[in-house]
Amino acid sequence: MKKMKMLRGLCAAAALMAGMSAASAADGILTPGELKVGLEVAYPPFESWQDNKIVGFDAELAQLLSDQMGLKLQLADTKFAGLILGLNANRHDTVISALYITEGRTAQADAIPYADTGAYIMVRSDSKVAPKTEQDLCGLTVGLQQGTSWVTKLRDLSESYCKANGKERITVKEFPTAPETLQALLSGNVQAQVDIAGAVSMFAERSNGRVKITSPQTIYPQTLGIYVKKGNTALKTEITAALNALRENGKYAALLQKYARYGITETQAR
């Protein structure tokens, strides 16, 4: 009889836990009390390791948002190409990792606009070429991080502009991370690197004069998005409200000002 009561108690407890899990999922959070954010920690100034800690614009924004929402922040280092896949596989609640809002991505997940930026072109300081615009990349071998939106854009440009105007095509080479793309540039495996303005600016700052930015203005200006799983209206609403609260109390403006030199500005898509 005691065993039966114990078994019933265990079943009741399991049902209660299942109910709590279902309620948690309904509220849009995978783990009660936590906000798990996916990001690739190899993309300064947005996210990088410093003294065994993840730092950068996105990391600070994630902390501000989690504090505003009353949740404990957990950062999940994830390969760039697997961020949206991990989101849809329930490995993290949201993605805050300098991801542009594109049709391809919004077909897989929902996005909340949070900042505007663009890309810079970078070459070695001893390079014989100094491309100022994307059109100047015709005939060059260009390094890009795998999964970035510029891969498709430059391949399209190669056909629609370079080839159409009798110029040599752009040779696009993809690398797993932005730092690995930089190493390819430094070793001469590519002639130019195209990446988000903030990352390129920081790479140039830390290169001891080995690389330089040749584009006077950003190319392919776009909006960055915080991504949540498609249909997760509850979490999207909560994050949007938290972000708006940070705008109203001045904390987000202070964060933008801190990173203004890296070409990160308030989004026009609010």
C-alpha positions as CSV (number, residue, x, y, z in Angstrom):
1,M,0.0,0.0,0.0
2,K,2.8,2.3,0.9
3,K,4.5,1.5,-2.4
4,M,1.3,2.4,-4.3
5,K,1.1,5.7,-2.5
6,M,4.7,6.4,-3.2
7,L,4.2,5.6,-6.9
8,R,1.2,7.8,-7.1
9,G,3.2,10.6,-5.5
10,L,6.0,10.2,-8.0
11,C,3.4,10.3,-10.8
12,A,1.9,13.4,-9.4
13,A,5.3,15.1,-9.1
14,A,6.1,14.1,-12.7
15,A,2.8,15.5,-13.9
16,L,3.5,18.8,-12.0
17,M,7.0,19.1,-13.5
18,A,5.6,18.4,-17.0
19,G,3.0,21.1,-16.4
20,M,5.7,23.5,-15.3
21,S,7.7,22.7,-18.4
22,A,4.7,23.2,-20.6
23,A,4.0,26.5,-18.9
24,S,7.6,27.5,-19.4
25,A,7.4,26.7,-23.1
26,A,4.2,28.6,-23.4
27,D,5.9,31.7,-21.9
28,G,8.6,31.3,-24.5
29,I,11.5,30.4,-22.3
30,L,13.2,27.0,-22.4
31,T,14.3,27.0,-18.8
32,P,12.3,28.9,-16.1
33,G,14.2,32.0,-14.8
34,E,16.9,31.9,-17.5
35,L,17.4,33.5,-20.9
36,K,19.7,31.4,-23.0
37,V,21.3,33.5,-25.8
38,G,23.1,32.0,-28.8
39,L,26.0,33.9,-30.3
40,E,29.4,33.2,-31.9
41,V,32.1,34.4,-29.6
42,A,34.6,35.2,-32.4
43,Y,33.2,38.4,-33.7
44,P,34.6,41.5,-32.0
45,P,33.4,44.1,-31.1
46,F,30.0,42.3,-30.9
47,E,31.2,39.3,-29.0
48,S,34.7,37.9,-28.1
49,W,36.6,36.3,-25.2
50,Q,38.5,38.5,-22.7
51,D,39.9,37.2,-19.5
52,N,37.7,34.0,-19.8
53,K,34.6,36.3,-20.1
54,I,32.4,37.0,-23.1
55,V,32.5,40.7,-23.8
56,G,31.2,43.0,-26.6
57,F,28.2,44.9,-27.8
58,D,25.8,41.9,-28.1
59,A,27.0,40.4,-24.8
60,E,26.3,43.7,-23.0
61,L,22.9,44.1,-24.7
62,A,22.0,40.5,-23.8
63,Q,22.8,41.3,-20.1
64,L,20.8,44.5,-20.2
65,L,17.8,42.6,-21.7
66,S,18.0,39.7,-19.3
67,D,18.2,42.1,-16.3
68,Q,15.3,44.1,-17.6
69,M,13.3,40.9,-18.0
70,G,14.3,39.6,-14.5
71,L,16.0,36.6,-15.9
72,K,19.5,35.0,-15.4
73,L,21.6,35.3,-18.6
74,Q,23.3,32.3,-20.1
75,L,25.4,32.8,-23.2
76,A,25.8,29.8,-25.6
77,D,28.8,30.0,-27.9
78,T,27.6,28.6,-31.2
79,K,29.1,28.5,-34.7
80,F,27.7,31.3,-36.9
81,A,26.2,29.0,-39.5
82,G,24.4,27.1,-36.8
83,L,22.8,29.9,-34.8
84,I,19.4,29.8,-36.4
85,L,19.5,26.0,-36.6
86,G,20.3,25.9,-32.9
87,L,17.4,28.3,-32.2
88,N,14.9,26.0,-34.0
89,A,16.4,23.0,-32.3
90,N,15.7,24.5,-28.9
91,R,19.3,24.9,-27.9
92,H,18.8,28.5,-27.0
93,D,15.9,30.9,-26.5
94,T,17.2,33.7,-28.8
95,V,20.1,34.7,-31.0
96,I,21.9,38.1,-30.5
97,S,24.9,37.8,-32.7
98,A,25.1,40.7,-35.2
99,L,22.8,38.8,-37.6
100,Y,21.4,41.0,-40.4
101,I,17.7,40.7,-41.0
102,T,17.3,39.0,-44.3
103,E,14.5,37.2,-46.2
104,G,16.3,33.9,-45.8
105,R,16.6,34.2,-42.1
106,T,13.1,35.6,-41.4
107,A,11.8,32.6,-43.3
108,Q,13.2,30.4,-40.6
109,A,12.9,32.7,-37.5
110,D,11.3,35.9,-36.3
111,A,13.4,39.0,-35.9
112,I,13.4,42.1,-33.7
113,P,15.4,45.1,-35.2
114,Y,17.9,46.5,-32.8
115,A,20.7,48.3,-34.7
116,D,21.9,49.4,-38.1
117,T,25.3,48.9,-39.6
118,G,27.0,47.8,-42.8
119,A,30.2,46.2,-44.1
120,Y,33.7,47.5,-44.7
121,I,36.3,46.3,-47.2
122,M,39.7,45.5,-45.7
123,V,43.1,44.7,-47.5
124,R,46.7,44.2,-46.4
125,S,48.5,47.4,-45.9
126,D,51.0,46.5,-48.6
127,S,48.2,45.6,-51.1
128,K,48.4,46.9,-54.6
129,V,44.6,47.1,-54.7
130,A,42.4,49.4,-52.7
131,P,38.7,48.7,-53.4
132,K,36.5,51.5,-52.2
133,T,33.1,50.0,-53.2
134,E,31.7,46.5,-53.9
135,Q,32.0,47.2,-57.6
136,D,35.8,47.5,-57.2
137,L,36.0,43.9,-56.0
138,C,35.6,42.6,-59.6
139,G,38.6,40.4,-60.5
140,L,39.6,40.0,-56.8
141,T,39.7,37.0,-54.5
142,V,37.5,38.0,-51.5
143,G,37.4,36.3,-48.1
144,L,34.1,36.1,-46.3
145,Q,32.8,34.3,-43.2
146,Q,30.7,31.3,-44.0
147,G,27.0,32.0,-43.7
148,T,27.2,35.8,-43.9
149,S,24.7,37.6,-46.2
150,W,27.5,39.0,-48.4
151,V,28.4,35.6,-49.8
152,T,25.2,35.6,-51.9
153,K,25.4,39.4,-52.6
154,L,29.0,39.2,-54.0
155,R,28.2,36.2,-56.1
156,D,25.2,37.9,-57.5
157,L,27.3,41.1,-58.1
158,S,29.9,39.0,-59.8
159,E,27.4,37.9,-62.4
160,S,25.1,41.0,-62.6
161,Y,27.8,43.6,-62.6
162,C,31.3,42.2,-63.2
163,K,30.5,39.8,-65.9
164,A,27.8,42.0,-67.5
165,N,30.4,44.8,-67.8
166,G,33.2,42.7,-69.2
167,K,35.1,42.6,-66.0
168,E,36.6,39.6,-64.3
169,R,34.4,37.8,-61.8
170,I,34.8,38.0,-58.0
171,T,36.3,34.8,-56.5
172,V,34.5,34.2,-53.2
173,K,36.3,32.2,-50.5
174,E,34.4,31.2,-47.3
175,F,36.0,30.6,-43.9
176,P,34.4,29.3,-40.7
177,T,35.0,32.5,-38.6
178,A,36.0,36.1,-39.2
179,P,39.4,35.7,-37.5
180,E,40.2,32.8,-39.8
181,T,39.2,35.0,-42.8
182,L,41.6,37.7,-41.5
183,Q,44.4,35.1,-41.3
184,A,43.7,34.2,-44.9
185,L,44.0,37.9,-45.8
186,L,47.3,38.2,-43.9
187,S,48.7,35.1,-45.5
188,G,47.8,36.3,-49.0
189,N,45.2,33.6,-49.7
190,V,42.6,36.3,-50.4
191,Q,43.1,39.9,-51.6
192,A,40.3,41.5,-49.6
193,Q,38.0,40.8,-46.7
194,V,34.4,42.0,-46.5
195,D,32.8,41.9,-43.0
196,I,30.6,43.8,-40.7
197,A,32.0,47.3,-40.0
198,G,32.5,46.8,-36.3
199,A,34.5,43.6,-36.7
200,V,36.7,45.1,-39.5
201,S,37.3,48.3,-37.5
202,M,38.5,46.3,-34.5
203,F,40.6,44.0,-36.6
204,A,42.3,47.0,-38.2
205,E,42.9,48.5,-34.7
206,R,44.5,45.4,-33.4
207,S,46.6,44.5,-36.5
208,N,49.6,46.7,-35.7
209,G,49.3,48.3,-39.1
210,R,49.2,45.1,-41.1
211,V,45.7,45.7,-42.6
212,K,43.7,48.8,-43.6
213,I,40.1,49.7,-44.4
214,T,39.8,50.9,-48.0
215,S,36.0,51.6,-48.2
216,P,35.4,55.2,-47.1
217,Q,31.7,54.3,-46.3
218,T,29.9,51.2,-45.3
219,I,28.7,49.0,-48.1
220,Y,25.4,46.9,-48.1
221,P,23.9,48.8,-45.1
222,Q,21.4,46.7,-43.3
223,T,19.6,46.2,-40.0
224,L,20.7,43.8,-37.2
225,G,18.0,41.6,-35.6
226,I,17.5,39.7,-32.4
227,Y,16.0,36.3,-33.5
228,V,13.5,34.1,-31.7
229,K,11.9,30.9,-32.9
230,K,9.2,31.4,-35.4
231,G,5.8,31.7,-33.7
232,N,7.3,32.3,-30.3
233,T,5.1,35.4,-29.9
234,A,5.4,35.5,-26.1
235,L,9.2,35.8,-26.0
236,K,9.3,38.2,-29.0
237,T,6.8,40.5,-27.2
238,E,8.8,40.3,-23.9
239,I,12.2,41.1,-25.6
240,T,10.6,43.9,-27.6
241,A,9.2,45.4,-24.5
242,A,12.5,45.1,-22.6
243,L,14.4,46.7,-25.5
244,N,11.9,49.6,-25.6
245,A,12.3,50.0,-21.9
246,L,16.1,50.2,-22.3
247,R,15.6,52.9,-24.9
248,E,13.4,54.9,-22.6
249,N,15.7,54.7,-19.6
250,G,18.7,55.7,-21.6
251,K,20.7,52.5,-21.1
252,Y,20.6,51.4,-24.7
253,A,21.6,54.9,-25.9
254,A,24.6,54.7,-23.6
255,L,25.6,51.3,-25.0
256,L,25.3,52.6,-28.6
257,Q,27.5,55.6,-27.7
258,K,30.1,53.3,-26.2
259,Y,30.4,51.4,-29.5
260,A,29.6,54.2,-31.9
261,R,33.2,54.2,-33.4
262,Y,32.5,50.8,-34.8
263,G,29.7,51.9,-37.0
264,I,26.8,50.6,-34.9
265,T,23.8,53.0,-34.7
266,E,20.2,52.9,-33.6
267,T,18.0,51.2,-36.1
268,Q,15.7,53.1,-38.4
269,A,13.4,50.1,-38.5
270,R,11.9,50.7,-35.1
